[in-house]
Amino acid sequence: MKKTTKQLRDSKQAALDSMQNLINTAESEDRNLSMDEQNAFNEAEKTATDMTERVERLERSLQLTKTAVTPVSFSTQSIKEDKDVQAFRFTDAAIAAYNGTMEGQVREFHQEAQNENKGRLFRGVGIPSFALEQRSTLPTGAAEVRPTDVGSFIDQLEANLVLGGVANFYSGLSADRKFPIVDSVATSWVSEDGTGEPSSAGALSNITLSPKKMISVVSMSAEMMVQNRSAEANLQRNMTASIAATWEKALLADADVSNAPASLWADAYDSGITTMVLDDLFTLEQQLLDGNFNPANSKFTYLFNPLAISTLKAAMGNEGGANFQVFDNNKTLNQIPYKVTSALGNGATETKLGALVTGSNIHMATFGGLDIISDRYTDAAKGLSRLVIVNLVDAKMSRNTGSAGGSFVKISN
């Protein structure tokens, strides 16, 4: 039966593992390999060499024939159709970290996590980014308590972010990533005879997203780690909610948080508005439009803290303000979406805070997958194990935000 490249690579890995085990056994006993061990080592080495040659030959054949069939591996296979990815559980990684033993799918995924981010040191069990990005729900057993849907970790993380669906969101980056930004484009008239030229060549700059380490800690019992997919879904929901809240609290803080991405709110352009009335919103819109932003594709979004939105609604009264359209069912103000979060300007002395932002200029990213580490000792007396999740993230705003015409303007009252 014809084998795929993944099956051939698995056979090669099994042979390499066998060779390593023979060496480890002999070294632990401070001796050379026995005759039988040497024969087994030679046979495993021959198998590994054969598998390497077969993989290379199969890949060359596929390339030369230009077939549409690609070698099957976790890195090339459709995530939606890969049953192994669909069946993957975070708790499997947690159990492996707890036991200190990686086998089967957990080991393969750990190796994939290392391969996609070779410069990252995994202290526990790695989960690759593709296992976080697209997950399909599986049929549930009769004994399981619904809801048991386990969705994409990345989708849940983005859904928990106030800026989710507004900002540009990138997942699985492997290193510092530079994004080009067009600051200006030079357009001018020239003579038909070819004389004259544009007075400027325009301007191109960039921003670079760099990983910042975020660590989440949760205590788990041994029983929790072997529960059904209901527990798995609950673990992911709580994990993504905590990560999102911590990340966004830093991005919208009144000042930069140590070791976290720089605060977008702290660097935003202060509109100079000192009141919180309906006309202020039109002023914010005008200041943003002065920056040559197109509302149709810039994803304009209002951000308010709870007291600010409460003040605005009180100002509107039952009838609403003149020329001010409110569609609460659609979460819009003057046909611009709005979101409310207590994270906005946290740490500020002001109480009523609002902003208007062009979401298309916000760039948020996660780097690689997750690193799952188990601490069995700190809470051992309680019968618990501490699960440590290491995540790498960053976020920045493109276009200058600290001056008029920037893509983030704010009200501090």
N, C-alpha and C positions, 0 to 999 in steps of 0.2 A: 504494500500500500504506500502510495506517495506521501511523503511527509512534508509539512510546512517548515519554513525556516525556524519558527518558534520551537517546534518539536525537535528539530536538529540541535538547536542551541541548548534546549533542556537536556538532551542526551550528553552533549559536551560538558555542561555544568555538572551533571551527575558523575561523569568520569573524573573531572577535576576535583570534585569533593571527595571521591574515593581515594584519589592519589594523596590528597592532603591529610585524610584520616589515617592512612597507612604511615605517613611520615610522622604525624603527631603521636601516634601510638608508640612507634619506635623511639622517638626522641624523649617521650615521657619516661621510658624505661632505660634510657641512656644506652642504646644499642643500635646496631645496623639492622637493616631489613633482613628478615629470614628469606630463605629461598622461595618459599611459597608467597611471601609478601612481595618480593621483588618481581616474581612472575605476574602477580596481580597488578602491581604498579605498572609494569611494562604494557600489559593488556589495556589498562585504563588509559595510559598515555597514547597508545595506538588508536583507541576509540576517539579520544579528544582530537587527535590530529585528523582522523578521518572525517569527523563531524565538521571541523573547521573547513576542510576542503570541499565538502558537500554543500555547506552553506554558501561559500564563495561561488561555487559552480552554479548553484540554483539561482543566486542573485544575478550572475552574469547572463544566464539564460533568459531570465525575465526581462532584463534590460535590452538584450539583443532582439528578442522577439516583440518587444514593445507591447507586451500583453497588458490588458487592463487589470489583471489580477495582481494584487500586490502581496508581498510576503506578509503572513499574518504574525503580528506581534502587538504587544500592548501599546506600542508607540505609534503604530500605523492603523490599527484596527478601528472601525467605527465604534465610538464609545457607546452609542445608543444600542448597538446590536451585540455588544460584548457582555455575555451573561456573567462572566467572572467579575467585571467591573460593577454590574448592577447588584451582584450579591455581596459585594465587599462591605464589611462593617467596621466602623471605628472601634467597636469593642474588641474585634479580633486583634487589631493593632495594640490595643490597651493590654489585652491578655498576653500577647507576645512580649511587650515591654515589661510586664509584671514578672513573667517567667524567665525572661532573658533568653528565650529561644524563638527563632524565626523559622518557620517552615512553610512550604507550599506557596499559596498565593501571597501571604504576608511578606515572605522573603522576596518574591518576585517584585512586588510593589515597592519594597524598600530599595531594591537595586535600581528600579526605574527612577525613584526619587533621587538617588545618588547620581544617576546618569544625566538627568535633566538639569542638575545644578551641581556640577563637579567641584565648585569652589566652596560649597557649604559643608560644614562638619555636622553630621547627624549624631547626636549623643544617645538617641533612642531608636525608635522605629519610624522610618520615613514613610509618608503617604504622598505619592506623586500628584501633581496638579490635575492630571486628567481624571483621577478618581474623585476629585472635588468638584468638577465642572458640570458634568452631566450624569444624572442618576435617574433610572426608571424605577418605579415602584413595583414590587413583586407581590404575588398572591400571598395571603397571610393564612396561617394555620387557625384552626377553630379555637385553639386555646388562647390566642393572642387578643389583646384588648385594643380596639381601634381608638383613635386613629394610629395607624402603623406606617403611614407613608414616610419614606425616607427620601427626601429630595436632594438636589444638588447642594453641597455645602456652600459653594460660591453664590448660587442663586439665593440661598437663605441669608447669607451674609449681606449681599447687596440689598435684599428686601428689608433688612433691619436697619440699614443706613438711611438717615433723613436725606442724604444726598444721592442715595441709590435711585437709579432711573433718571437722574439729572446730570450727574457727572459722567465723564468717560471712564469706564471701568475696565482694567486690564488684569488678567489672571495668569499665573504661571510664568512670569518673567524670571529669567535665570541670572540676571546681573543688572548693574546700573544700566538704565535705558534712557537714551537721549531722544527727545521729541522736538522736531523742528517747529518753529513758530514764525509765521510771516507777520512782521511788525508793520510793514508798509509796502505798497506796490506803487512804483512810479509810472504814471500815465500822463502823456502830454501830447500836444499837437506838433507836427513837424511839417516843413515845407515839402511840396510835391517834388521839387527838384533835388531833394535829399539833403538839403542844408538844415542845420539845426539838429538837436538831439535832446532826449529827456534830461531834465536838470538833475535828476537823481536816479540811482540804480535800485532804489527800494532798500529794504532792510530785512535780514533774516537772522533770527536768534534761535535759542533753544533752551529747554529746561531738561534737567536730568533727575529721574526718579531713582532713589537709592534705598535699599532695604533698611528698615528700622525694626529692631527685634521687639516683639510683643509676647509676653508669657502669660498663659492662663493656667490656673490651678484649681482642681476640683477633687474632692474626696469621694472615693467610690468603694463600695464593699465588694468582696469577691462574688457575692450573689448577683450584684448589679451587672457585673461584666459578662455573665453568662445568661442574661435574660433575653427575651425575644426582641423583635424589631420595634415594638412599642417603646422600650427603653432606649433603643438606638436612636429613634426619632426624637425622643425627649432630650437626649444628650446633645444631639446636633442643634436643636432649637435653642437650648440654653447656652451652648458654646458660642454660636454665631451671634446671639443677642448680646452676650457679654463683650465679645471682640468688637462688634460694631459700636456699642456704646462707648467703650474706652477709646477707640480710634476717633470717633466723631467728637468726643469731648475735648480731645487734644486739638483737632482741626478747627473747632469753633470757640476755643478758649480765649480769654481776654489777653493772655500772654502765652508765649511758647512754653510747652511742657517739656521738662528735661527728658532727653533721649527719644522723644517722639517727633513725628513730622512737624514742621513749622506750622503755627496757627494761621489759617486763612483769614479768620476774623481779625486777628491782631494786625495783619498787613493790609486789610481792606481800606479803601479810601473813605475817610470820614466826611459825610455830606455836609456837616455843619448844622444840621437840623437839630433843634433842641426841644421840639414838641412832637407829639404823636397824634396827629390829626389826619383826616383823609387827604388833604391837599399835599401833605408830605410825600405821599406815595407817587403823585404825579411829578414832584420834584426829583425823586429818586429815578423815575423812569427817564426824565429829561437828562439827568446826569449820565445815565448809562448810554442813552442814545447818542450823546455827544461823542462817545467813543467809537462811533461808526459801526455799532453792532446792529445786526438785522434781527429783530424780535422773532421772525419766522423760523430761523434756524439756529439761534443762539441759546435756546432753552432758558429764557428768562424765568426766574423762580424767586418768589418772596420767601424769606426766612424770618420767623418771629419767635421770640420767647413767649411763654403763656400769657404774661401780663401785657405784652404789646398787642397780641391779637385780641385780648379781652378789652383793652382800651379802644382799639379800632372799632370793634363791634358796638361798644357803647356809644361811640361818636356817630356811628351810622344811624342808630335808633331804628325804629320800625320801618321807616320809609327809605332809608339809605341816603347817602350823600348825593348832591347834584352831580349828574354826569358820571356817577360812580356805580358800576355794575357789579353785583355780588351774586355768585352762584355757589352757595354753600355745598350743594349736592356734588358739584364737580371740583370742590376745593380750589376755587379760583377767586381772585380779586381783580376787578377790572380786566377780566379775561386772561389774567396771568396766574398760573398755579401758585399756591402758597403751602408752606409746610411749617409746622410748629415743633420746637424742641427746646427743652430746658437747658441743653448743652450750649445754646447760642450765647456767647459772651460770658460764659461761666467764669466767675472770679472778678467780674467787673463791678464797680461801685454803683453803676446805673441799674435801674430796675426794668425799664421798658426799652427793649432792644429789637431792632429790625434791620433787614438788609434786602437788597435786590442783587441777584447774582446771575451771571451768564454761565449756566451749567456746562455749556460746550467748552469752556475754558478751564474746567476743573478736571484734573487727571488723577485717578486713584488706582493703585496697583497692589496686587499680592505677588510675592516672589516665591517661585517653586511651590512645593506642597507644605505639609505640616511635619513637625518632628514630635513624636509621642514618646514621652519619658515617664517611667513609673518609679515613684518613691515609696518603697514598701515599709520604710522604717519610722518615719516621722510620726505617723498616726497608727503605728502597729498596735499599741495598747488599746486603741478604740476598735480594733478589728477592721481598719480601713486602710486603703492604699491611696496615695495622692497621685492623681494623674496630671502631668505637666504637659501643656500643649505649647509648642514654640511656633510662632507665626511671624513672617516677615512682610511688612507693608510700608507704603509711603503714599503721599499725595502732595500735589502742588497746583498752583493756579498759574496758567499762562496769561500773557498780556499783563502789563504793569497794573497792579491793584492799589498801589500806594499813592496815586495821584489822580486828578480829574481825568475822566475818559477811561479809567480802568474797568475791569470786568467784575468788580465787587464793591458796591457802595453801601454804607451803613448809616443807621440812625442810632445815636446813643442818647438816651434821655434818662 
